[in-house]
Amino acid sequence: MWTPVLVWHVTCKAWGKTYTAARNIRQEGREGMATPAPVLIVDGNPSMAAMLQRFLSRQRVGARTASSPAAAQAALTQHPFQVVLTDYFAPSGDGLALLRYIRQTVPGTRGIFMAAFGAPELCHAALAAGAYACLAKPFRLQDLWDIVQPALQGFPAPAVSRRSDQGGLAQHPGR
């Protein structure tokens, strides 16, 4: 998928080097035109979903929320999302089933699985179900951004595993 990006170059006079910066302008749109949110957050905990939505907004990434996998499936049929963040313990469905649905019906969408308690078995099952990456709760928001950003840019998941300060383990398939 093509993502419009604004690129500018800055030359540092002290060292004579040129630095390049880029900004995703998909969310900014044009006058009078609504732009799509590239991220769908599926979490049964409304406060968690709202916190993730606020964080992504501060990163200049639009996000919508769904409270269940069924609501997420309905949203996916109406709107193209680049990334879906889904929780395992959703109240009216299974996050793993949602990942399988995404893989089968909207294969260009990348699913990121958020597992409570950091169970490695859940992360392995999520990756087998088609997840782009798995992030164990609790996690730092920077850990989330380190996974979401390359997913939005169309890059493979970073091939790293690390434990956050709060005990969350980020696992990636390293594609």
Helices and strands as residue ranges (DSSP letters): E 5-12, E 17-24, E 39-42, H 46-58, E 63-66, H 69-78, E 83-87, H 95-105, E 110-116, H 120-128, E 133-137, H 141-153, E 162-163, E 169-171
